[in-house]
Amino acid sequence: MTPPSATPAGSTSTTPTSERASVRTILLLLVVFVLGLGGGVFLYRPTGRPVAGEGARALSDATRAVLSNLNSPVELRFYALLDPASASDSLPAFAGRVGQLLSAYQREAGGKITVSQQTSPSDSAAKAAARDGLKAFNLDQGEACFLGITVVQNAQKESLAQLSPEWEAALESDLTRAIVRVLSARPPVPVSAETAQSELAATEAVKSAIPNLPSVPLEEGTRRLRETALKDFQAAVKEMESQVKEAKQRLDQAQNGGSEAEQQAARQHLQQVQTEQTKKVQQVAGQAQAQIAAWERLKGTATQPAAGDTPPPGTIPKR
């Protein structure tokens, strides 16, 4: 869906900076929802099939939408520090394909993404990888190996701590989500009474949606919540489109014979409708995320997954 513009058709006025930022927020919100909640577009399972073949890497439409709407520069730090004595034969080729993927991100971002690569093992490179949150492996077989990506934007940072060929099909999805999370991150603030109330409401909503909570596995409950969220989100988007369409028709009527005051009122009404409907869409997405976070807390997996239940953080396909 193309985000609506507050500038009426045929008008010569330009879109204000604040409105362009709002449109960018809507688009990124939609993409994040598809990537993180929709599930249907990025339903990955572990395979041995490479995501990148020979030549240039083709990115998904969702990733290109995110990259085309970046509002500030992002750095991707790629560490492929592999000890030849202990690294498996498949890792260097996999690292090469990851490098191709990052080059595709850089090409598509129009100068808003820079990629730095550390591929020569050294003590300083290993220390830099550790500082960026990457996980060392093969420590019992030789020199420490690192294979991961850190996304950096100003003071915000998020890492895909240990990449694995077995989860290669999910890499683009994971990396795009990490970029969006870093861009939307805010400094931590003390938990307010309003936040506590919101978390309580999310918890109660989850208990209502999944009454047999102890017997439902984590992934099954997450799937149910995402399916419900997707339906709510689609309904909110449909309502948004309907309300904006009606407001635009009202503006068209005012422009065809109405007074200047009527035209101004119609423009203000359109802008108000866009603002209100955007907030509703954001609320639906926010409620869905809050409920999934509450579900993870209830299952005791919000901060530390059970050993053996999931692959390393940053390589998990979002279902």
Backbone bond lengths (Angstrom), bond angles and torsions (degrees), N, CA, C in turn:
res aa  C-N    CA-C-N  psi(-1)  N-CA   C-N-CA  omega(-1)  CA-C   N-CA-C  phi
1 M - - - 1.454 - - 1.506 109.35 -
2 T 1.302 116.37 131.19 1.458 120.76 177.73 1.508 109.70 -83.03
3 P 1.350 119.04 123.76 1.455 120.85 -178.58 1.509 110.46 -59.82
4 P 1.328 117.81 136.52 1.449 121.16 -178.36 1.504 111.71 -68.03
5 S 1.320 114.81 153.01 1.463 120.27 177.61 1.512 109.45 -108.69
6 A 1.324 115.71 143.18 1.454 119.86 -179.72 1.521 111.54 -78.94
7 T 1.342 118.05 -10.15 1.451 120.62 -179.93 1.507 109.36 -84.03
8 P 1.314 119.45 120.85 1.448 121.16 -176.65 1.508 111.56 -65.80
9 A 1.373 114.12 151.95 1.452 119.15 179.48 1.516 109.19 -61.17
10 G 1.344 114.69 136.44 1.449 119.43 178.11 1.505 114.17 86.69
11 S 1.348 117.13 -9.17 1.464 118.99 -179.31 1.513 109.70 -77.18
12 T 1.309 116.03 149.53 1.464 120.65 179.48 1.507 112.70 -94.90
13 S 1.348 117.17 -2.87 1.462 119.40 -178.85 1.512 109.24 -75.41
14 T 1.317 116.48 152.86 1.456 121.78 -179.10 1.511 109.63 -94.56
15 T 1.344 116.52 156.89 1.457 121.61 179.95 1.511 109.76 -74.36
16 P 1.340 119.87 127.24 1.460 121.88 -179.83 1.511 111.01 -61.78
17 T 1.349 116.21 155.19 1.456 120.90 -179.45 1.516 111.65 -59.22
18 S 1.337 116.49 -41.74 1.464 119.61 -179.25 1.511 111.25 -62.60
19 E 1.339 117.35 -35.71 1.457 119.84 -179.46 1.519 110.75 -72.14
20 R 1.381 116.59 -38.41 1.455 118.24 176.94 1.519 110.28 -61.74
21 A 1.338 117.18 -38.80 1.455 120.36 177.41 1.510 110.75 -63.69
22 S 1.335 116.65 -38.41 1.461 120.45 178.44 1.522 111.15 -64.68
23 V 1.328 115.75 -41.59 1.464 119.40 178.29 1.515 110.28 -62.66
24 R 1.356 116.64 -42.21 1.453 120.05 178.14 1.523 110.81 -61.45
25 T 1.334 116.07 -40.00 1.461 119.86 178.57 1.520 111.01 -62.36
26 I 1.343 116.76 -42.69 1.466 119.86 179.27 1.517 110.43 -60.76
27 L 1.341 116.75 -46.86 1.448 120.27 -177.22 1.519 111.28 -62.57
28 L 1.341 116.39 -46.77 1.453 119.14 178.92 1.518 111.14 -63.18
29 L 1.328 116.86 -36.16 1.453 120.59 177.61 1.518 110.77 -61.24
30 L 1.330 116.40 -44.44 1.454 120.45 178.88 1.519 111.18 -62.48
31 V 1.334 116.25 -43.67 1.462 119.99 -179.21 1.519 110.89 -65.52
32 V 1.345 116.14 -43.50 1.460 119.60 178.57 1.520 110.24 -59.57
33 F 1.333 116.52 -40.12 1.457 119.10 -179.34 1.521 110.51 -62.32
34 V 1.335 116.25 -44.32 1.461 119.84 179.72 1.515 110.73 -63.42
35 L 1.358 116.21 -43.67 1.452 120.10 -178.17 1.524 112.17 -68.93
36 G 1.333 115.93 -43.94 1.455 119.37 -170.65 1.499 115.41 -96.45
37 L 1.348 117.87 -25.46 1.445 119.98 -174.37 1.519 113.60 -122.44
38 G 1.331 116.01 -34.78 1.456 119.31 -174.40 1.502 113.30 -60.45
39 G 1.320 116.19 -46.67 1.446 119.78 174.70 1.507 114.60 79.17
40 G 1.330 118.23 -33.99 1.450 120.28 -174.52 1.508 112.88 -70.12
41 V 1.338 117.88 -32.63 1.453 120.36 -177.63 1.520 110.83 -82.62
42 F 1.327 116.58 -38.70 1.449 120.05 -177.48 1.528 110.04 -116.22
43 L 1.299 116.34 60.90 1.458 120.82 177.38 1.520 107.13 -96.69
44 Y 1.338 116.18 94.51 1.446 120.63 -172.70 1.525 110.50 -104.82
45 R 1.304 114.09 149.41 1.443 121.42 170.28 1.517 107.16 -129.29
46 P 1.365 117.05 151.82 1.457 118.77 -178.18 1.517 110.98 -64.64
47 T 1.315 117.42 129.84 1.463 122.14 177.25 1.504 108.42 -139.74
48 G 1.304 116.06 168.35 1.447 120.78 176.62 1.510 111.54 -94.25
49 R 1.350 118.90 4.35 1.456 122.06 -175.55 1.512 109.67 -79.88
50 P 1.323 119.26 128.23 1.462 120.94 178.37 1.522 110.91 -64.80
51 V 1.327 116.47 147.15 1.459 120.53 175.44 1.516 111.22 -84.56
52 A 1.305 117.53 -16.41 1.462 119.47 -178.66 1.513 109.82 -126.73
53 G 1.308 117.02 129.51 1.446 120.62 176.51 1.509 109.80 -99.58
54 E 1.299 115.64 -153.30 1.457 119.88 178.63 1.525 109.28 -73.50
55 G 1.328 115.97 144.90 1.453 119.93 175.74 1.509 112.34 84.91
56 A 1.332 115.99 -160.47 1.455 121.81 -175.31 1.516 111.42 -69.22
57 R 1.313 115.76 144.42 1.464 122.71 -179.40 1.520 109.12 -87.52
58 A 1.336 117.60 130.20 1.465 121.24 177.82 1.522 108.89 -92.39
59 L 1.328 117.20 123.82 1.454 121.88 179.74 1.518 110.23 -90.26
60 S 1.327 115.48 158.66 1.458 120.99 178.63 1.520 110.81 -71.21
61 D 1.330 116.05 161.02 1.467 120.90 177.81 1.530 110.97 -60.50
62 A 1.336 116.82 -39.23 1.460 120.24 -178.65 1.525 111.19 -64.03
63 T 1.334 116.77 -43.47 1.459 119.65 178.33 1.515 111.31 -64.44
64 R 1.328 117.32 -42.81 1.466 119.89 179.57 1.529 111.02 -62.98
65 A 1.337 117.00 -34.87 1.463 120.02 177.80 1.519 110.79 -63.87
66 V 1.332 117.14 -41.96 1.463 120.51 177.84 1.523 110.47 -63.76
67 L 1.328 116.71 -47.04 1.464 120.38 -176.39 1.519 111.96 -65.86
68 S 1.322 117.67 -34.05 1.464 120.10 -179.12 1.520 112.37 -74.64
69 N 1.330 117.46 -11.64 1.463 120.63 -177.89 1.531 112.70 -117.02
70 L 1.325 117.26 18.82 1.461 119.70 176.20 1.522 109.63 -64.12
71 N 1.325 117.03 133.13 1.464 120.35 -179.26 1.520 113.07 -105.13
72 S 1.341 117.00 2.75 1.456 120.60 176.40 1.527 108.33 -158.97
73 P 1.344 117.36 155.77 1.465 120.54 -177.22 1.519 113.04 -64.62
74 V 1.320 116.03 148.28 1.461 123.60 178.56 1.521 108.21 -131.42
75 E 1.330 116.43 138.94 1.462 121.20 176.65 1.519 109.01 -109.33
76 L 1.326 116.53 134.20 1.461 123.03 174.56 1.525 107.61 -110.23
77 R 1.322 116.47 114.94 1.465 121.29 179.38 1.528 108.27 -101.14
78 F 1.318 115.82 116.00 1.459 121.39 -176.77 1.527 109.11 -107.77
79 Y 1.322 115.85 123.12 1.454 122.09 177.87 1.532 109.02 -112.75
80 A 1.331 116.09 120.09 1.460 121.68 174.09 1.526 106.75 -128.38
81 L 1.325 114.70 74.98 1.466 121.89 -176.67 1.518 107.13 -102.09
82 L 1.302 116.31 95.27 1.465 122.44 -171.22 1.525 110.16 -117.88
83 D 1.320 115.65 124.73 1.464 122.19 177.31 1.528 108.29 -79.12
84 P 1.324 119.03 116.41 1.473 120.09 -178.53 1.515 113.39 -57.31
85 A 1.327 116.97 -25.74 1.457 119.70 -177.32 1.526 113.10 -76.19
86 S 1.346 117.23 -22.28 1.469 118.89 -175.11 1.520 114.46 -124.12
87 A 1.324 117.93 -20.95 1.468 119.97 -177.86 1.524 110.26 -72.11
88 S 1.324 116.23 140.80 1.465 120.74 178.96 1.529 109.82 -66.57
89 D 1.312 116.16 159.19 1.464 120.82 -177.28 1.524 112.21 -63.12
90 S 1.349 117.69 -26.74 1.462 120.70 -175.53 1.528 113.12 -78.49
91 L 1.338 117.92 -20.15 1.460 120.05 -172.88 1.532 114.05 -67.94
92 P 1.350 120.32 -43.69 1.476 118.13 179.59 1.530 112.92 -60.34
93 A 1.340 117.53 -40.74 1.466 120.14 178.21 1.516 111.07 -65.88
94 F 1.331 116.22 -40.25 1.466 120.57 177.19 1.522 110.46 -62.77
95 A 1.332 116.61 -43.11 1.468 120.46 178.78 1.524 110.51 -60.94
96 G 1.323 117.16 -36.89 1.454 119.93 177.25 1.512 112.35 -63.76
97 R 1.339 116.87 -38.71 1.468 120.32 178.79 1.527 110.68 -69.67
98 V 1.329 116.97 -35.39 1.463 119.76 175.60 1.525 109.74 -62.75
99 G 1.335 116.41 -41.56 1.453 119.95 177.34 1.524 112.12 -60.01
100 Q 1.344 117.61 -39.22 1.457 121.70 176.30 1.529 110.95 -63.09
101 L 1.328 115.92 -40.70 1.462 120.17 179.04 1.526 110.73 -62.37
102 L 1.326 116.85 -43.82 1.461 120.29 179.94 1.528 111.09 -65.59
103 S 1.322 117.16 -35.57 1.467 119.90 176.26 1.520 110.85 -63.01
104 A 1.339 116.35 -36.98 1.462 119.86 177.74 1.526 110.76 -65.70
105 Y 1.328 117.71 -39.78 1.467 120.93 175.89 1.529 109.85 -59.89
106 Q 1.323 115.83 -43.68 1.460 119.91 -178.00 1.532 110.74 -64.60
107 R 1.312 117.16 -41.03 1.470 120.40 179.46 1.519 111.42 -64.59
108 E 1.322 117.07 -42.96 1.464 121.25 -174.30 1.522 113.06 -74.90
109 A 1.333 117.38 -19.99 1.470 120.26 -171.74 1.518 113.62 -85.00
110 G 1.328 118.62 -2.96 1.458 120.53 176.44 1.516 114.55 59.10
111 G 1.324 116.61 40.93 1.456 120.20 177.39 1.520 114.58 90.17
112 K 1.330 118.70 -4.38 1.461 120.99 -178.24 1.538 112.43 -88.19
113 I 1.339 117.95 -7.66 1.461 120.44 178.00 1.526 108.84 -124.09
114 T 1.330 115.37 131.04 1.462 121.31 172.38 1.527 107.95 -115.72
115 V 1.316 115.85 144.39 1.460 121.67 -178.64 1.519 108.77 -119.32
116 S 1.323 116.44 126.61 1.461 121.39 172.35 1.522 108.15 -115.35
117 Q 1.317 116.86 138.98 1.459 120.89 -175.71 1.523 110.80 -125.60
118 Q 1.315 115.15 133.98 1.455 122.81 173.32 1.521 106.83 -116.35
119 T 1.319 116.71 107.95 1.472 120.02 -176.25 1.521 112.83 -122.62
120 S 1.323 116.84 -1.29 1.474 120.51 179.12 1.517 109.09 -106.62
121 P 1.343 117.97 112.37 1.469 120.37 -178.92 1.522 111.97 -59.21
122 S 1.315 115.20 132.77 1.461 121.85 175.74 1.515 107.25 -160.92
123 D 1.327 115.77 165.61 1.455 119.29 -179.71 1.525 110.72 -64.70
124 S 1.333 117.63 -41.78 1.468 120.49 -178.86 1.529 110.84 -67.10
125 A 1.341 117.11 -38.58 1.462 119.98 179.05 1.528 110.86 -66.72
126 A 1.331 116.23 -39.34 1.469 119.83 178.20 1.523 111.15 -64.21
127 K 1.332 117.01 -40.52 1.458 120.12 178.46 1.533 110.82 -65.51
128 A 1.340 116.98 -39.45 1.462 120.11 178.22 1.522 110.95 -64.07
129 A 1.339 116.80 -40.72 1.464 120.38 178.43 1.524 111.09 -63.34
130 A 1.323 115.96 -41.95 1.463 119.67 179.02 1.527 111.00 -64.67
131 R 1.339 117.34 -40.90 1.466 120.25 178.12 1.523 111.18 -63.03
132 D 1.322 116.92 -31.81 1.464 120.56 -179.82 1.522 112.67 -84.01
133 G 1.322 117.25 7.61 1.459 120.26 172.95 1.508 115.46 88.87
134 L 1.346 118.63 11.33 1.449 120.02 179.71 1.521 110.89 -79.79
135 K 1.314 115.23 154.69 1.458 121.51 -175.46 1.523 110.02 -100.56
136 A 1.326 116.30 126.99 1.464 120.90 177.08 1.523 109.94 -77.44
137 F 1.331 115.56 145.63 1.471 119.31 176.96 1.528 109.38 -141.56
138 N 1.327 115.84 169.61 1.475 123.79 -176.58 1.523 112.05 62.57
139 L 1.325 116.75 27.66 1.462 120.05 -178.55 1.525 111.91 -64.78
140 D 1.333 116.41 -26.69 1.463 120.25 -177.97 1.522 112.69 -87.33
141 Q 1.345 116.34 -1.19 1.462 119.51 -175.87 1.526 113.12 -116.01
142 G 1.303 117.54 -9.32 1.461 120.62 -177.82 1.513 110.43 163.99
143 E 1.345 116.88 -143.82 1.456 121.23 177.81 1.537 109.92 -69.61
144 A 1.334 114.95 149.64 1.470 119.87 179.58 1.524 109.97 -61.39
145 C 1.330 115.65 136.09 1.458 121.84 175.86 1.531 109.43 -107.94
146 F 1.323 116.18 147.48 1.455 122.30 175.53 1.525 108.12 -134.43
147 L 1.316 116.81 135.00 1.460 121.21 175.83 1.528 107.31 -146.73
148 G 1.327 116.38 100.90 1.462 119.32 -176.56 1.512 111.78 -170.01
149 I 1.325 114.84 178.70 1.463 122.29 -177.52 1.521 108.81 -131.93
150 T 1.309 116.21 137.49 1.457 121.38 173.21 1.523 108.87 -117.68
151 V 1.328 115.85 129.42 1.461 122.80 178.67 1.523 107.79 -99.18
152 V 1.332 117.34 126.05 1.461 121.44 -174.68 1.518 109.91 -128.70
153 Q 1.329 115.18 132.40 1.470 121.01 174.09 1.521 107.27 -144.90
154 N 1.333 115.90 108.26 1.463 121.42 -173.76 1.527 109.58 54.76
155 A 1.335 117.38 -122.87 1.465 120.03 -177.72 1.521 112.46 -89.04
156 Q 1.332 117.92 -4.24 1.458 121.51 -177.70 1.526 109.78 -89.70
157 K 1.329 115.25 142.74 1.453 120.18 -176.79 1.530 109.49 -150.13
158 E 1.314 116.11 139.63 1.468 121.37 174.18 1.519 108.46 -145.48
159 S 1.334 116.21 139.09 1.458 120.41 -174.69 1.520 112.22 -120.80
160 L 1.324 115.05 142.53 1.457 122.52 164.18 1.522 104.12 -93.39
161 A 1.327 115.93 96.72 1.461 121.93 -158.91 1.518 114.68 -68.24
162 Q 1.332 118.34 -33.66 1.461 120.39 179.58 1.522 108.88 -151.57
163 L 1.305 116.11 108.24 1.455 121.40 -179.35 1.521 110.14 -81.01
164 S 1.326 114.89 148.81 1.460 120.27 -177.29 1.517 110.13 -137.88
165 P 1.332 118.87 135.96 1.467 120.78 178.19 1.523 112.79 -58.90
166 E 1.338 116.92 -29.23 1.467 119.64 -178.13 1.517 112.56 -65.40
167 W 1.333 116.78 -24.07 1.463 121.16 -178.94 1.533 110.97 -113.96
168 E 1.319 115.69 27.13 1.462 120.36 -175.42 1.526 112.55 -63.39
169 A 1.329 116.97 -33.79 1.467 119.74 -177.62 1.514 112.78 -62.96
170 A 1.329 117.19 -21.67 1.465 120.74 -178.99 1.518 112.97 -95.26
171 L 1.328 118.00 -1.57 1.458 120.16 -170.79 1.522 112.79 -62.96
172 E 1.321 118.21 -46.78 1.466 119.50 -179.02 1.525 110.86 -60.11
173 S 1.318 116.61 -44.55 1.465 120.34 179.33 1.523 111.08 -60.12
174 D 1.336 116.67 -46.27 1.469 120.60 -179.63 1.528 111.19 -62.58
175 L 1.334 116.64 -42.92 1.462 120.35 -176.81 1.522 111.35 -67.80
176 T 1.319 117.29 -41.11 1.467 119.85 178.98 1.519 110.96 -64.34
177 R 1.323 117.09 -42.12 1.465 119.80 177.05 1.527 110.78 -61.94
178 A 1.327 116.89 -39.77 1.459 119.85 179.93 1.533 110.66 -63.25
179 I 1.320 116.97 -40.31 1.466 120.47 178.13 1.521 110.62 -61.44
180 V 1.328 117.01 -46.10 1.464 120.73 -178.94 1.524 110.57 -64.69
181 R 1.341 117.04 -40.53 1.468 119.19 -179.83 1.519 110.92 -64.63
182 V 1.319 117.92 -40.66 1.463 120.76 179.36 1.525 110.31 -64.57
183 L 1.329 117.07 -41.81 1.458 120.37 179.96 1.522 112.25 -65.88
184 S 1.326 116.78 -32.63 1.463 119.95 -176.29 1.515 112.94 -96.54
185 A 1.336 117.38 0.24 1.465 120.41 -176.70 1.517 110.72 -68.96
186 R 1.285 115.73 148.58 1.461 122.65 176.19 1.530 108.93 -128.10
187 P 1.330 118.17 152.61 1.463 119.62 177.47 1.524 110.61 -58.31
188 P 1.336 117.84 143.81 1.457 120.10 -179.98 1.515 112.03 -61.32
189 V 1.311 116.47 142.35 1.466 121.57 178.44 1.522 108.49 -128.46
190 P 1.316 117.12 155.28 1.466 119.24 178.32 1.527 110.63 -58.78
191 V 1.313 115.64 146.31 1.461 120.99 -179.91 1.521 108.93 -70.36
192 S 1.307 116.39 120.78 1.451 121.33 -179.75 1.522 110.25 -90.15
193 A 1.326 115.09 169.51 1.460 119.52 177.25 1.530 110.50 -62.58
194 E 1.320 116.43 -35.31 1.463 120.47 178.93 1.529 111.05 -65.24
195 T 1.349 115.69 -41.74 1.461 119.81 178.70 1.520 110.82 -65.12
196 A 1.334 115.90 -43.55 1.462 120.12 178.60 1.523 110.60 -60.50
197 Q 1.332 117.11 -40.88 1.449 121.00 178.66 1.528 111.25 -65.30
198 S 1.342 115.64 -38.98 1.462 120.49 178.31 1.523 110.95 -64.04
199 E 1.335 116.76 -42.71 1.469 120.31 178.68 1.524 110.72 -64.53
200 L 1.337 116.18 -38.40 1.462 119.83 178.49 1.526 110.32 -64.49
201 A 1.344 116.35 -42.76 1.463 120.39 178.88 1.521 111.03 -62.43
202 A 1.342 116.78 -40.88 1.459 120.67 178.59 1.522 110.99 -63.93
203 T 1.329 116.07 -40.43 1.467 120.12 179.03 1.523 111.34 -63.85
204 E 1.329 116.27 -43.61 1.462 119.85 179.27 1.525 110.89 -65.15
205 A 1.333 116.90 -37.31 1.468 120.34 178.27 1.526 110.59 -63.89
206 V 1.330 117.02 -39.20 1.462 120.64 178.91 1.527 110.72 -66.72
207 K 1.324 116.55 -43.07 1.467 119.99 178.94 1.519 111.31 -62.28
208 S 1.318 116.05 -34.97 1.461 119.93 177.93 1.519 111.29 -71.18
209 A 1.335 116.99 -39.56 1.467 121.08 -178.11 1.528 111.75 -74.84
210 I 1.340 116.52 -31.06 1.468 120.94 -178.07 1.530 107.91 -128.16
211 P 1.322 117.58 77.07 1.466 119.94 -174.34 1.535 113.66 -65.68
212 N 1.324 117.53 -31.14 1.466 120.99 179.11 1.520 110.10 -91.96
213 L 1.307 115.53 51.36 1.461 123.10 -171.21 1.533 113.98 -53.02
214 P 1.332 120.84 -46.76 1.469 119.18 -175.12 1.525 113.54 -61.95
215 S 1.333 117.11 -29.31 1.464 119.34 -174.80 1.522 113.69 -92.31
216 V 1.335 117.63 -3.72 1.466 120.63 -177.65 1.528 109.12 -96.44
217 P 1.334 118.17 123.57 1.468 120.55 177.95 1.525 111.41 -62.36
218 L 1.312 115.59 157.25 1.467 121.63 -178.03 1.528 111.33 -55.68
219 E 1.323 117.42 -50.79 1.461 120.29 -175.54 1.525 111.69 -66.03
220 E 1.332 117.66 -37.05 1.461 120.52 179.28 1.525 110.83 -64.87
221 G 1.338 116.88 -44.73 1.455 119.88 178.27 1.517 112.16 -64.14
222 T 1.327 115.85 -40.19 1.465 119.91 177.78 1.521 110.42 -61.62
223 R 1.335 116.34 -42.40 1.463 120.26 179.26 1.524 110.87 -61.50
224 R 1.323 118.06 -43.93 1.472 121.24 179.25 1.526 110.97 -60.43
225 L 1.325 115.86 -46.93 1.459 119.47 -178.40 1.522 111.43 -63.66
226 R 1.327 117.28 -38.41 1.462 120.03 -179.92 1.526 111.52 -69.56
227 E 1.315 116.98 -36.78 1.461 119.35 177.82 1.529 110.52 -63.87
228 T 1.334 116.19 -43.78 1.461 120.27 177.91 1.522 110.83 -64.22
229 A 1.347 115.84 -42.11 1.463 120.10 -179.99 1.517 111.11 -63.14
230 L 1.329 117.07 -38.98 1.456 120.28 -179.52 1.527 110.92 -63.33
231 K 1.337 116.76 -41.71 1.463 120.27 177.46 1.529 111.02 -62.60
232 D 1.336 116.59 -44.65 1.462 120.30 178.96 1.522 110.98 -63.22
233 F 1.328 115.81 -40.34 1.456 120.36 -179.06 1.530 110.58 -65.77
234 Q 1.318 116.45 -44.15 1.466 119.83 179.24 1.530 110.72 -61.67
235 A 1.329 116.55 -39.59 1.460 120.08 178.38 1.529 111.07 -65.07
236 A 1.337 116.27 -39.78 1.461 120.06 179.63 1.531 110.93 -66.37
237 V 1.327 116.21 -40.45 1.465 119.80 178.71 1.533 110.06 -65.62
238 K 1.335 116.71 -41.04 1.466 120.51 179.18 1.530 110.75 -61.73
239 E 1.336 115.96 -42.79 1.461 119.78 178.10 1.530 110.39 -64.63
240 M 1.334 116.28 -40.08 1.460 120.36 179.07 1.522 110.60 -60.24
241 E 1.317 116.45 -46.51 1.463 120.24 -179.90 1.531 110.62 -61.51
242 S 1.337 116.82 -41.71 1.457 120.94 -178.47 1.525 111.63 -65.38
243 Q 1.333 116.47 -45.29 1.454 121.16 -177.86 1.537 111.07 -66.08
244 V 1.324 116.09 -42.03 1.465 119.97 179.92 1.528 110.35 -67.27
245 K 1.321 116.78 -40.25 1.464 120.23 178.62 1.530 110.76 -60.81
246 E 1.315 116.31 -43.06 1.457 120.59 179.44 1.527 110.90 -64.47
247 A 1.340 116.30 -41.18 1.468 119.94 179.71 1.530 110.78 -66.46
248 K 1.332 117.69 -36.69 1.462 120.61 177.94 1.532 111.06 -67.28
249 Q 1.321 116.25 -37.84 1.461 118.97 177.31 1.525 110.89 -63.55
250 R 1.327 115.83 -39.03 1.456 120.50 177.64 1.532 110.18 -63.12
251 L 1.334 116.28 -39.28 1.463 120.01 178.28 1.531 110.67 -67.01
252 D 1.330 116.77 -41.81 1.469 119.97 178.42 1.530 111.02 -59.03
253 Q 1.321 116.25 -42.05 1.464 120.41 179.76 1.520 110.85 -64.21
254 A 1.338 116.06 -40.08 1.465 120.02 179.85 1.524 110.73 -66.57
255 Q 1.318 117.17 -35.58 1.457 120.74 -179.42 1.526 112.23 -73.89
256 N 1.316 116.18 -21.20 1.464 120.57 178.70 1.529 110.22 -97.83
257 G 1.320 115.52 69.23 1.458 119.00 174.85 1.506 115.24 108.96
258 G 1.322 118.25 -9.36 1.452 119.38 -179.66 1.508 111.81 -79.19
259 S 1.306 115.70 164.36 1.454 120.42 178.47 1.524 110.08 -74.40
260 E 1.335 115.25 167.91 1.465 119.77 178.65 1.530 110.66 -62.28
261 A 1.330 116.03 -37.38 1.462 120.09 178.70 1.524 110.88 -64.64
262 E 1.346 116.71 -39.95 1.463 120.42 179.01 1.525 110.78 -67.11
263 Q 1.321 116.42 -38.31 1.464 119.67 178.69 1.530 110.71 -65.98
264 Q 1.325 116.26 -42.38 1.461 119.83 179.52 1.523 110.62 -64.10
265 A 1.332 115.82 -40.97 1.466 119.75 178.61 1.524 110.70 -63.32
266 A 1.344 116.70 -39.12 1.466 120.71 179.96 1.526 110.82 -66.83
267 R 1.342 116.65 -38.87 1.463 119.65 177.83 1.530 110.86 -64.05
268 Q 1.327 115.21 -44.69 1.466 119.25 179.10 1.524 111.12 -62.79
269 H 1.335 115.68 -37.90 1.465 119.60 178.53 1.528 110.19 -64.30
270 L 1.329 117.67 -42.39 1.464 121.21 178.66 1.524 110.86 -61.10
271 Q 1.323 116.21 -45.71 1.457 119.76 179.08 1.524 111.30 -62.63
272 Q 1.327 117.06 -39.97 1.460 120.94 179.20 1.527 110.85 -64.45
273 V 1.339 116.23 -42.75 1.468 120.37 179.24 1.522 110.22 -62.45
274 Q 1.343 116.62 -44.41 1.461 119.93 178.74 1.521 111.26 -59.27
275 T 1.324 116.07 -44.60 1.462 120.23 -179.27 1.524 111.24 -63.69
276 E 1.325 116.73 -47.45 1.461 120.62 -177.97 1.525 111.87 -64.63
277 Q 1.335 117.01 -43.50 1.453 119.98 -177.91 1.529 111.23 -70.42
278 T 1.326 116.71 -34.82 1.464 119.38 175.86 1.521 110.69 -62.35
279 K 1.335 116.11 -42.26 1.463 119.82 178.02 1.521 111.08 -61.73
280 K 1.332 117.49 -38.56 1.458 120.11 179.15 1.529 111.36 -63.85
281 V 1.337 115.29 -43.39 1.464 119.28 178.56 1.528 110.17 -62.89
282 Q 1.330 116.36 -42.78 1.455 120.25 178.51 1.524 111.13 -63.39
283 Q 1.318 116.77 -38.73 1.463 120.48 179.53 1.521 111.40 -63.40
284 V 1.332 116.44 -41.27 1.460 120.29 179.48 1.526 110.04 -62.16
285 A 1.339 116.26 -47.26 1.459 119.99 179.09 1.525 110.67 -63.54
286 G 1.338 116.94 -41.27 1.459 120.59 179.45 1.514 112.77 -64.71
287 Q 1.331 116.43 -40.99 1.455 120.52 177.86 1.520 110.94 -63.79
288 A 1.333 116.38 -40.13 1.466 119.93 179.29 1.525 110.74 -63.05
289 Q 1.324 116.48 -45.33 1.456 119.77 178.89 1.529 111.14 -63.61
290 A 1.329 116.86 -39.98 1.459 120.67 179.98 1.526 111.16 -64.71
291 Q 1.331 116.68 -38.97 1.460 120.14 179.76 1.530 111.71 -68.35
292 I 1.328 116.59 -39.65 1.465 118.81 177.73 1.529 110.30 -66.01
293 A 1.344 117.14 -39.53 1.466 120.27 176.65 1.531 110.46 -63.43
294 A 1.333 116.82 -40.09 1.467 120.83 178.07 1.526 110.68 -65.03
295 W 1.329 116.62 -40.69 1.466 121.26 178.33 1.536 110.28 -61.27
296 E 1.330 116.97 -42.72 1.462 120.08 178.74 1.531 111.01 -65.14
297 R 1.344 116.13 -37.96 1.473 118.72 177.06 1.522 110.55 -64.31
298 L 1.329 115.89 -42.82 1.470 119.65 -178.86 1.530 111.83 -63.95
299 K 1.329 115.34 -32.01 1.469 119.34 179.30 1.527 111.76 -89.08
300 G 1.340 115.67 -0.23 1.455 119.12 177.20 1.503 114.68 72.16
301 T 1.351 117.89 29.69 1.464 120.83 -176.63 1.518 112.19 -123.24
302 A 1.315 118.60 11.14 1.468 120.24 -173.91 1.520 112.37 -67.10
303 T 1.338 117.47 -34.09 1.463 118.54 -175.65 1.523 112.83 -114.94
304 Q 1.328 117.69 -28.35 1.456 118.65 -175.18 1.515 109.69 -142.84
305 P 1.348 119.85 98.20 1.445 121.66 178.15 1.525 110.81 -60.64
306 A 1.315 115.24 151.01 1.455 120.10 177.76 1.523 109.77 -64.17
307 A 1.327 115.35 143.82 1.464 119.64 -177.83 1.513 110.51 -60.99
308 G 1.335 115.50 132.06 1.453 120.44 177.29 1.500 115.01 86.01
309 D 1.350 118.18 -9.81 1.460 120.54 -176.99 1.511 112.05 -76.38
310 T 1.351 117.15 -36.41 1.457 120.09 -173.95 1.513 109.97 -138.65
311 P 1.342 118.05 159.87 1.452 120.97 173.46 1.520 110.19 -67.97
312 P 1.336 118.45 174.43 1.463 121.41 -179.30 1.518 111.47 -59.26
313 P 1.367 117.85 147.78 1.474 120.60 177.47 1.513 110.36 -54.76
314 G 1.355 115.30 143.89 1.442 120.49 179.13 1.507 113.63 92.94
315 T 1.372 117.27 -9.40 1.462 119.60 179.51 1.511 110.92 -124.25
316 I 1.342 117.88 13.78 1.458 121.41 -174.44 1.516 109.81 -92.07
317 P 1.306 119.89 120.47 1.463 120.17 174.85 1.508 110.06 -64.24
318 K 1.325 117.26 131.87 1.450 121.75 178.41 1.517 109.58 -83.30
319 R 1.309 116.24 123.54 1.451 120.36 -177.26 1.520 110.49 -100.35
